[in-house]
Amino acid sequence: MKIIDVVFSAGLTGFFFDDQKAIKAGAQPDGGTYRGQPLTPGFSAVRQRGESISIMLMLEDGQIAFGDCAAVQYSGAGGRDPLFLAKDFIPLLEEEVKPRLLGRELTAFRPLAQEFDHFIRPNGERLHTALRYGITQALLDAVARAHRETMAETIAREYGTQLVNAPVPIFCQTGDERHNNADKAIVKRADVLPHGLINNVETKLGKNGELLLEYVEWLRKRVEELGQPGYRPVLHIDVYGTIGLAFGHDTKRMAAYLKELEAAARPLQLRIEGPMDMGNKPDQMRALKDLKQELTDTGCTVEIVADEWCNTLEDIIEFTDHQSAHMVQIKTPDLGGINNTIEAVLYAKARGMGAYLGGTCNETDRSAQVCVHIALATNPDQMLAKPGMGVDEGLMVVYNEMARTLAILKMKGKI
């Protein structure tokens, strides 16, 4: 089976591009947007619509395979590739990528993904991570169609993994609507919630952590009030380094505070993502590992999730080798080709590290669907409901794609 044509279309994502630098510098919220001037190159406003590009591969037998190029909400920040606007990248795809795709045989996914993930442009640069993300999604779909199988089957066959026979736990994020959206997630029996977006010490964490402590107590009570018997979701909260700021990056004080959160969450398991941000990777790995050890020594069961400074496949390997946390987030668009996402999950799991197949609210329905197939073939500990921050839509996209694929695999006798 060959690719006989390639078509591109500009689209929207499930959230926005936000200029993190401008927001940190004091851009003021204004309804659903921000007032102020953008500071990151490429931005025309502090918040602007998220954009995507669909890559559609026309196959010899008339089938159409596709994937979506998308980038994270805070594009251009923290060493990431620049803002991803469709008008800037469709000409590049037409001129440099399409000719290389035309006529390609769809024998296997891995070598094609490796080739395009490491494709060097005439100017000597690699393709934008968003392009590598979408191209490899489309190639996975195309190879699966050529073999008359699901994308999950293609991954399992080529990477030698076992397909899962039950749903992978799904993690819903609430955004700033951390109460109403948590209620939605609880009513819909989400496996993991709420993320919570605890990104400010004074207004969200509390100077001594008191606001987050109250929120965790509220979450436990709402699970008791709204959840059905036996429903015990994991509480996973991203604090964006604010615990470190509030407690002076003192490991013992931070651990003592986490024990308070643990008591407030009981009997629910609690995970804290990004407890501190040390400003560079070596210090971040050391600080996370020290905190993890302190929790172990004091008998605290709170799990630490690595996020900041753990962006690429190489970062994930390094954090895993150092056992710097209980779990790593694998932020799918930041890894470029989805072959890297697959490798990251498998590497972490093989070495006893929790694997969170994450990503961003600023993805699309298609990229979320492809990630479901990655999850079913690699068995991460949890995956993100995406795109968006509204709970309903992202959970529906991921849950339904997972349910459909599991039903097909069961019908085929694969699980």
N, C-alpha and C positions, 0 to 999 in steps of 0.2 A: 504494500500500500504506500502510495506517494502523496505528498502535498502538491496540489496542482495550482493553487492560488492562495493569496493571503489578503485579508481585508481588515482594515482598522476603523474603529469608531470611537469618538470621544464620549465619555459618560461622566456620571456623578458618583461620588462615594456616599457612605452612610453618615458622614459627619463633616467636619471642617478642617481646613489648614489653619492653625493658630501660630502666630509669631511669639514663640516662647520668650525670646529676648525682650520684646516690647512689654509683654505681660509682667515679667519679672521686674522690669524697669518702672512699672506703675501704671500701665494702661488700665483705664477704669471700665468695669463692666457697664454695658448700656443695653438693657434688655437681653436679647439673644446674641449681642455682639460686644465689641469693645470700642471705646473712644481713645483716640491717640494716633500717633504716627508709627508706622511699621519700622523696625530696626534691622530685620534680617533681609539680606539681599534677595530680590525676587518677589517679595510680598508687596502688594499694592494697598493692603489694609491689614490691621492687626488680626482680624478674622476674615477669611474668605472661603468660598465654597470649596469643598474637596472635589478633586477631579480624578478621573480614571481613563484608561484606554483599553478597550476590548480588542483582543487579537484573535481573529477568526481564521482558522486553517481549513481550506476546502480540500477534501480528500477525493481520491479517484472514484470512489463508489457513490459520491454525492453527499456523504456525511459531512457535517461541519463541527469541528472541535474548537473550543475557545477557552481563553483565560483572561483575567483582568489585571492590568498593571495598576498598582495603587501604592501609596506611600503613607507613612504614619502622620498623625495629627501634627506633631511638632517637627515638621520637615525643616531641614537646614540647621537644626540645633544639635549640639553635642557631637559634632563631627559627622553627622548624617549627610547624605547627598542633598543637593539643593531642592528648592520647591519644585514640585512635579505638576506642570501645567500641560494639558493635552496639546495645545497649539504649538508648544515648543518641541514636542517629542514625536508627533506623528510624522513630520517630514524626515526625521532621522530614521524612524522605523521603515518608511517607504524606500529610502535611499540606501541604507546600510544593512538592514536586517532582512527585509523581504527577499532580496536576491539570494541570500544565503539559505532561506527556508524553502524556496521553490525547488521542487523535484526531489526533496529529501525522502529517503526510505524510512518508514516507521517501524523498524525492526525492534528497537529497544529504546526505553526512556533514558536510562542512566547516561549513556555516552552522549546523547543529544543534549541533555540537560547540562552536563559538564562542559560541553563545547560552548553553549550559548551563555552559560554563567561566567565563563572565562573569556568570552569574546572581546577582542581588543579592537577598538575603532581605529580608523586611519590616523586620527590625531594622537594615538597612543594611550587613550583612556579606556577604561572598562565602561560598559553600559551602566546607566543609572540603576540602582537597586530595584526601583519600581518596574523597570522594563524587564530585568532578569526574572523578577517575580512573575509577571504576566506571561512572558514567553514560555517559561518552563511549565506553568499551569496548562497552557494550550498544548504543549508537546505531550504532557502526561495524558491529557484527554484524547489526543490524536492516537497515541500508541495504544491506549485502552480500546478505542473504537476499532483500530486495525485488528486487534486480537479478540474482538467481540467479548469484552469483559469490563467490569467496573474498574475505576481508577485504583480503588483499594486493592483489587486482585493484581493489577499490574505492579504496584509497589511491593506487595508481599512476595510475588513471584521473583522480581528482580533483586530484592534485598534479602530474600531468604527469611522472611518473618512469618509469624502466625497471625492470621486474621482474628480479631477479637469476636467473641460470640455474644457480647452484651454491650449496651451503650457505654461510651466513655463519659465520665462525669462532666457536666457543662457548667461553666462559671459565668454568671450574669453580673454585669457592671451597671451601677446605678447612675453614674455621673453625680452632679451636684444635687439631683433629686433623690438624696440618699434615704429618705423615709418613704415617700410614696412608691418609688421604684423598688425598694426592698420589699414592700408589701406585695407588689406584683410578682416578684421573684419567689416569694414564699408561697403565695396562693398557687403559683404554677409549679411548685415543688422543684425549683432549681436545685441542683446538687451542691453548688458552691455560690456564695454571694457575700458581700455586695460590691466589693472593690472600694467604693465609698469616696474616692477622690479627696483624701485627707492631705491637702497640699499647702496648708497654712497653719502655723503654730497658734496664733492668737484666735483665729475665727473657727478653726476646725478641730485641732488637736487639744488646745488649751495649754496655757503656760506651764502647767504641771501635769498635762495629759488628761485633765478632768473631763474635757468635752468628748474625747474619744471613749473614755471609760463609760460615760453616760450613754453614748451611742451603742456600745457593745452590750450593755445591760438592756437597752431598749430592743436591740435585735433579738437577744435571747427570749425576751418576753413576747415579742411578736411571733417568733417561731412557735412558742407554746400556745399562743392565742389563735393564730391563723393556720398553723400546720396541722396536718392530719396525724393520727397516732403512728408512732414509729418514724416520723420524718425528722431527720437530724442532719441538716446541711452543714457543710464546712463553712466557717466564717473566714473569708480571705479579704484582708483590708490592705490597700496600698497607701502608705503614709509619706511617700516622697521625701524621705530623709528627715521628716519633722521630729521624730522621737530623738534622733541624735542632736538636733538643734536645741530641743527643749531641755535635754539632760546633759548638755555639754559634752556629748560623745563619751560619756563615762560608762564603760561597759557594765559595771556592777549596778549603777543606778538605772540604766536602761533595762537590764534583766529583771530588777526588782519591779519596775513598772509593768513589764510584760507578764510577770506573775500576777499582778493585779488584774490585768486584762484577761488572763487565763481563768481566774476565779469568776470574773463577771460573765464569761462566755459559757462556763461549765453548765451542762455536760457536752456542749458543742466543741469540736476541734477548732482551734484558732490558728490562722496563718497571717503573718505580717510581712508584707512586701516592702522592700526598700526602707528598713528602719533608720538607716543613716546614708548620707552621701558624702564620702570623704574627698571627692574632687578628682580622684584618679584611680585607675584600676588596681595597682598594687596595694594601696592603702585600703581600698574598698574590700578587697579579698581578705586582707588581714583583719580588718575590723569586724566583718561579718563572721569570720571563723572564730574570733575571740568571743563574740556574743553568743554564737552557737554553743561553744564549749561551756560558757558560763551558765547557759540555760540547762545544759546537760548536768553540770555539777550541782545545780540547785534543784534538779528534779522537775524543771518546768517543761511542759509538753508543747508550748507554742513553737510553731515551725517558722523558720526564716526563709523568705523567698528573695533571690537575687534578681535585681532589675537594672539599676543604674550601673553603667560601665560593663554590662554583660549583653552586648548587642549582636556580635557576629558569631559565626560558627567557631572561630578561633577563641573568642572570649568565653563561649560556653564550655569549650574543652578545658580552658585554663581554670575557670571557676570550679568545674567538676573535678579536675585533677587535684585541686587544692582542697576539695570538700569544704568550700567556703560557705555553704548554706545547706538547708534541707531540700531546697527546690530551686530550679532556675526557670525564669521565664524565657521562652523562645519566641521572640518578637518577629513573626514571620516575614513581613516586608523588609525589615532591616537586614535579613540574611540573604536577600537577593533570590537566587534560584531556589525553588522548593526542594531540590536535591539536598541543599544545605540544611533545611528544616528537618527532613527525614533523617539525615545523618546526626543532627543534634539530638533529636529525641532518642535515637538508638544508642548514641554514645553515653548520654546521661543515664539512661536506664541500665545499661550494661555495667555501670560503675556505682550503682546504688544511689544515684542522685534523683530526686523527684523531677519529673519533666512536665512543665506546664506549657502546652501548645497554645501560645497566646497570639499576639498581634496587636491590632489597633481598631478603635471605633471607626476609623477613617478608611475602612476597606469596603468591599462590595459583596453582594449576595454570592457572586461567582467565586471569589477568592475564599469566602467562608465555606462554600460547598466543597471546594477542592481540599481545604484543610480538614474537613470531616473525613475524607477518604484517607488522608495521611494518618489521621488519628486511628481509624479502624485497622490500618495496617501496621502501626507502630506502637499502639497502646500507651499513650502518655497518661499521666495521672489525672489530668484534667485538660479541657480545651475551652477557649473563650467563646462565648456567644457573641457573634459579631455579624454585621456592622452595627454602628449606632450606639447610643447611650440610653435608649428607651426601654430596654428589657424585652418588650413584647416581640419586636421585629427580629432582633438578632437571635433570640432564643428559638423563635419559630423556624428561621432559616436553618440553623444548625441542627436542632432537634429533628425536624422533618427529613432533612437529607440523611441523617444518621439512621432514622427509623426505616426509610425507604431502602437504603443500601443494605441494612441488616436483613430486611425481609427478602431482598433479592438473593443475597448470599445464602440464606437459609434454604430458599427454594432451589438453588443450584447445588445444594449439598456441600457448600464450601465451609460452613460453620455448623 
